Structures are given as structure tokens and as C-alpha cells.
């Protein structure tokens, strides 16, 4: 498929989002035989609120079942130290929130997050309402003479000639859809809003970004040798929802850098791979992936797909979506497969980790953060630091960002071995939509709220040399 045909009609994208809706930010999914239901008629914009268990949309009813199976009643926990599941649905927000109506009435804290839960309820019904989602009509190639502003969502959408975004709900939908590719663009582009002037980029960061931008901002290649020098590899570590985005959404990335060819690697145990894809000889119909993206026919007519023949020895899937974009999904940790990628080049290679949870306790050893745990990020981070390539990390709240940064101090091979590129702070292209945890509806976050970046420390060699 050629890059200029990467834009889908909004109704097609709406159906795609409907398919992936069961997979949440927290990696939880419940799959089972779906009952046969009558065809759903369109929901009007003034008819978007329903209690989840009585929603006309099946996926929303399944979401209610998931919450009732995992979430504890906050009153039972705090007042009686009992863990009882939520069964009563709040009539104001529509979510299962308490074990009984009496506990719902007694909980004075519920009003603090009830309005957010109702907003999420209506947003999710709107996505599945059947209306034409005009906000998901994405622009094509950016004209070389037209500059893009990366100050915030509003200026980005305007300078990228998106359709007019007239409502807050449309803003939330579109920011969630584009937060991953635009966060990457907003860091790497020469017109990034993260600069030394606002103290977000350090002097060492300016040098690292200048190396990448010297590759990214060039005229389109004239021959195959030039094309190889303009190849940029982006390694997205711990990928989850990122790997299930439609490829045409990721195509927004090369549209902003027309002189480059991108190869995106989605790496992590929860990466989404089609069950019928078997390029590595290790996938089968019984694959337990949380989401099964549609298999795509590779673009074999292009000279720019030679990487597709690489065998990684793990469940993997590669599609050459366009002459400028190739996507590879790998169900593995980075430490287990990094040797397949060859020598790393700070001019052409970069790492991103979206809400990786470095600072969360290890499930195996709760006293150790995942950044230092040998069963989680412990083996990966030292390898990334030694590559000297930039690593950019996002978090879903100030607390999450601080927790991840502090965890690096206890990680062997990382602590004291890196320089700052981007100081921790707000990401201007974080999602504006609240995400609700099925295990506790009181837990709500915004994807990619903050961002920071590091790279392996470069040490100057000093000494005296005698020339004969």
C-alpha cells in the first residue's frame, strides 16, 4: 500500500477501535464466547450515558463484568477491612463502585471522582455510537514549505491541517489516538517545544538530539545508498497499546520527516501479534495475545523491505506498510534479542518506553523496583545505556514520573552511568482522556502525562600523546 493512501475513512477507524476496546491501559482483557445480540442502532449525542451493565454495547457490559470481578468496595476495605467485590452501580456515573447502595451513600469520597467516571462512560459510548468520527480523519504528507508547531495540541492540529476540533470530547478522542506517534515527533523534530530555553533540554541533550536530527531532517534520498543512511530505527520497549494502533496512525510519523525511512520495533511480552502470522516459526492459532491485529499483505514491491527477512527467534511479525514505514512486533524482552539488531548508532537509533513502570515493585520481589529486578527491566536497562542511544520515557502522573526516575538510582549498570537529555516534566502531547483501572475505578490516569530522557554517559579520554 502506498503511503499516500494511508488515511482511512472515520467509520472504518471507529469499527477498529470497537474491536480493540476490551484492552485497557493496564493490560487487562477478558475474552470469551460473545452472545448473539441484535444489531445496535446509532446512539444520539444526547443519549450517551448508560449504567455499564445495562449498556446497549456489549463491550461496555463486559467491562462492567471485569470491574465487578476485580474491584473491591472502598467502604468495606476502609471501615471493615474486608475485601468485598463491587456490585452496586452508581446512578450518577454508571460504574460499579460499591458493594451495596448503603455503602455508596456512606462514601463521602466518591463525589471527588464521580464526574470523571461519568465523562469516561460517555466518551466510551460515543466512540461506539456509530456516528462519523470526523476527528479521526488524519492529514497526509506535510508540504516541505509548511512548518509544524509542536507547542501543544492546538497548534499541532492547526499546522497539520486537521479537521476542526470543536468539542472537548473530540479533543480527548484524538489526543488519545495520536499521543504515541506525536509524542515521538514532538521530541525528535527540530521544531520541538522541548528546548534549552525552557530548561527541558540539557546541553548534553542538545548534542544527542542534534545527532538524530541530522539524519531526520534531510532531503528525500536520490538513490538506495542515500536511502540506507536515512534509515531511523525506533525501539518501543514494553509495548502494549502502542503495538495495536492501526499502521496508518503510525504513518503520521514519516509524514513529518519526509527525508527518512522509519522502522519501528515494538518489543515486550504483551506486544500484539496476529495469531495467523508465523514469520519466525513460533506462532500458532493458539496464541494467547490480548489483541489480534489484522494481518496485512507486505509491500513486496519496494526495495526498502529487506529487513523483513530477519529471523529473531521469538514470536514476531513484520509488515512494510509503506515505502517509508516498516513495523515489527516482537514478543520478547529487549535483552533477549538485542544482538539481532547489530551495532547501535546514536545518529539512527532511539529508544522510547511509554509508562514502563520502572519504579513499580517487582511482582517476584516486591522490595525491588522493576528497574533493578532481573525478571523485569533489570537486564534491559544496562544494555540500553551502553548503546549510548537516547532513551525517552513517559509517565502517567507526577508521582509515576518521580517513582521511575528514583528507581534508576538502585539499578546496577544504570545508576551514575547516564546523562540527562530531557529533564522530567509535562509532555505537551499526553492524552487528555482519563483511563480507568478495572481493578479499582478510583484509579484514573492520563496516558503519557509526563516525559523525560537519558543516554549513556560519554567520558572524555584525557592523556598525553607523543608523535614520532
ChimeraX attribute file (.defattr): number of C-alpha atoms within 10 A of each C-alpha:
attribute: neighborCount
match mode: 1-to-1
recipient: residues
	/A:1	15
	/A:2	11
	/A:3	18
	/A:4	12
	/A:5	10
	/A:6	21
	/A:7	18
	/A:8	15
	/A:9	14
	/A:10	17
	/A:11	16
	/A:12	13
	/A:13	17
	/A:14	19
	/A:15	13
	/A:16	15
	/A:17	17
	/A:18	16
	/A:19	14
	/A:20	18
	/A:21	16
	/A:22	20
	/A:23	18
	/A:24	16
	/A:25	16
	/A:26	13
	/A:27	13
	/A:28	13
	/A:29	17
	/A:30	11
	/A:31	10
	/A:32	6
	/A:33	5
	/A:34	9
	/A:35	7
	/A:36	7
	/A:37	9
	/A:38	7
	/A:39	8
	/A:40	12
	/A:41	10
	/A:42	12
	/A:43	16
	/A:44	11
	/A:45	12
	/A:46	7
	/A:47	12
	/A:48	19
	/A:49	21
	/A:50	20
	/A:51	20
	/A:52	24
	/A:53	20
	/A:54	12
	/A:55	17
	/A:56	19
	/A:57	20
	/A:58	17
	/A:59	21
	/A:60	22
	/A:61	15
	/A:62	20
	/A:63	22
	/A:64	23
	/A:65	17
	/A:66	18
	/A:67	22
	/A:68	26
	/A:69	15
	/A:70	15
	/A:71	23
	/A:72	23
	/A:73	24
	/A:74	25
	/A:75	23
	/A:76	18
	/A:77	12
	/A:78	10
	/A:79	8
	/A:80	9
	/A:81	10
	/A:82	13
	/A:83	15
	/A:84	19
	/A:85	20
	/A:86	23
	/A:87	21
	/A:88	19
	/A:89	21
	/A:90	21
	/A:91	11
	/A:92	14
	/A:93	23
	/A:94	23
	/A:95	26
	/A:96	30
	/A:97	28
	/A:98	26
	/A:99	22
	/A:100	20
	/A:101	13
	/A:102	11
	/A:103	16
	/A:104	20
	/A:105	11
	/A:106	11
	/A:107	12
	/A:108	10
	/A:109	12
	/A:110	16
	/A:111	11
	/A:112	9
	/A:113	14
	/A:114	18
	/A:115	13
	/A:116	17
	/A:117	21
	/A:118	21
	/A:119	16
	/A:120	22
	/A:121	21
	/A:122	21
	/A:123	20
	/A:124	19
	/A:125	22
	/A:126	22
	/A:127	20
	/A:128	22
	/A:129	23
	/A:130	16
	/A:131	15
	/A:132	15
	/A:133	20
	/A:134	16
	/A:135	18
	/A:136	23
	/A:137	17
	/A:138	22
	/A:139	16
	/A:140	20
	/A:141	17
	/A:142	18
	/A:143	12
	/A:144	11
	/A:145	6
	/A:146	9
	/A:147	13
	/A:148	20
	/A:149	19
	/A:150	24
	/A:151	15
	/A:152	15
	/A:153	20
	/A:154	15
	/A:155	13
	/A:156	18
	/A:157	20
	/A:158	14
	/A:159	14
	/A:160	20
	/A:161	14
	/A:162	17
	/A:163	14
	/A:164	12
	/A:165	15
	/A:166	9
	/A:167	9
	/A:168	10
	/A:169	18
	/A:170	20
	/A:171	18
	/A:172	16
	/A:173	20
	/A:174	22
	/A:175	21
	/A:176	20
	/A:177	19
	/A:178	20
	/A:179	23
	/A:180	24
	/A:181	18
	/A:182	24
	/A:183	24
	/A:184	17
	/A:185	20
	/A:186	23
	/A:187	23
	/A:188	19
	/A:189	22
	/A:190	19
	/A:191	15
	/A:192	16
	/A:193	19
	/A:194	23
	/A:195	17
	/A:196	13
	/A:197	9
	/A:198	8
	/A:199	11
	/A:200	20
	/A:201	23
	/A:202	18
	/A:203	15
	/A:204	17
	/A:205	22
	/A:206	14
	/A:207	13
	/A:208	19
	/A:209	22
	/A:210	16
	/A:211	15
	/A:212	22
	/A:213	17
	/A:214	13
	/A:215	18
	/A:216	25
	/A:217	17
	/A:218	13
	/A:219	13
	/A:220	14
	/A:221	16
	/A:222	8
	/A:223	8
	/A:224	11
	/A:225	9
	/A:226	13
	/A:227	17
	/A:228	13
	/A:229	14
	/A:230	23
	/A:231	21
	/A:232	22
	/A:233	20
	/A:234	18
	/A:235	20
	/A:236	24
	/A:237	27
	/A:238	26
	/A:239	25
	/A:240	26
	/A:241	19
	/A:242	19
	/A:243	26
	/A:244	21
	/A:245	19
	/A:246	17
	/A:247	19
	/A:248	18
	/A:249	18
	/A:250	22
	/A:251	24
	/A:252	23
	/A:253	22
	/A:254	24
	/A:255	19
	/A:256	22
	/A:257	24
	/A:258	19
	/A:259	20
	/A:260	27
	/A:261	24
	/A:262	22
	/A:263	23
	/A:264	18
	/A:265	21
	/A:266	29
	/A:267	25
	/A:268	19
	/A:269	17
	/A:270	21
	/A:271	25
	/A:272	27
	/A:273	28
	/A:274	20
	/A:275	20
	/A:276	16
	/A:277	20
	/A:278	16
	/A:279	18
	/A:280	16
	/A:281	13
	/A:282	12
	/A:283	19
	/A:284	13
	/A:285	10
	/A:286	8
	/A:287	14
	/A:288	13
	/A:289	16
	/A:290	20
	/A:291	23
	/A:292	18
	/A:293	19
	/A:294	14
	/A:295	14
	/A:296	14
	/A:297	11
	/A:298	16
	/A:299	17
	/A:300	16
	/A:301	10
	/A:302	13
	/A:303	10
	/A:304	20
	/A:305	21
	/A:306	10
	/A:307	12
	/A:308	17
	/A:309	10
	/A:310	12
	/A:311	14
	/A:312	19
	/A:313	15
	/A:314	18
	/A:315	23
	/A:316	25
	/A:317	26
	/A:318	26
	/A:319	20
	/A:320	25
	/A:321	23
	/A:322	26
	/A:323	20
	/A:324	24
	/A:325	26
	/A:326	25
	/A:327	20
	/A:328	19
	/A:329	24
	/A:330	27
	/A:331	20
	/A:332	21
	/A:333	20
	/A:334	23
	/A:335	15
	/A:336	13
	/A:337	14
	/A:338	15
	/A:339	11
	/A:340	11
	/A:341	10
	/A:342	7
	/A:343	9
	/A:344	17
	/A:345	15
	/A:346	16
	/A:347	22
	/A:348	20
	/A:349	20
	/A:350	25
	/A:351	20
	/A:352	22
	/A:353	20
	/A:354	23
	/A:355	24
	/A:356	21
	/A:357	24
	/A:358	28
	/A:359	21
	/A:360	17
	/A:361	17
	/A:362	20
	/A:363	13
	/A:364	12
	/A:365	12
	/A:366	11
	/A:367	11
	/A:368	18
	/A:369	25
	/A:370	26
	/A:371	31
	/A:372	26
	/A:373	22
	/A:374	14
	/A:375	15
	/A:376	19
	/A:377	23
	/A:378	21
	/A:379	20
	/A:380	19
	/A:381	21
	/A:382	21
	/A:383	16
	/A:384	22
	/A:385	20
	/A:386	17
	/A:387	17
	/A:388	21
	/A:389	21
	/A:390	27
	/A:391	24
	/A:392	21
	/A:393	26
	/A:394	27
	/A:395	30
	/A:396	24
	/A:397	20
	/A:398	14
	/A:399	11
	/A:400	19
	/A:401	25
	/A:402	15
	/A:403	17
	/A:404	22
	/A:405	17
	/A:406	15
	/A:407	21
	/A:408	23
	/A:409	15
	/A:410	16
	/A:411	22
	/A:412	16
	/A:413	19
	/A:414	23
	/A:415	13
	/A:416	13
	/A:417	18
	/A:418	20
	/A:419	19
	/A:420	20
	/A:421	23
	/A:422	28
	/A:423	16
	/A:424	20
	/A:425	18
	/A:426	20
	/A:427	22
	/A:428	20
	/A:429	28
	/A:430	25
	/A:431	26
	/A:432	21
	/A:433	24
	/A:434	18
	/A:435	21
	/A:436	21
	/A:437	19
	/A:438	25
	/A:439	16
	/A:440	18
	/A:441	18
	/A:442	19
	/A:443	12
	/A:444	19
	/A:445	18
	/A:446	18
	/A:447	24
	/A:448	25
	/A:449	23
	/A:450	25
	/A:451	28
	/A:452	22
	/A:453	25
	/A:454	23
	/A:455	27
	/A:456	21
	/A:457	17
	/A:458	12
	/A:459	7
	/A:460	6
	/A:461	5
	/A:462	6
	/A:463	5
	/A:464	5
	/A:465	6
	/A:466	4
	/A:467	4
	/A:468	3
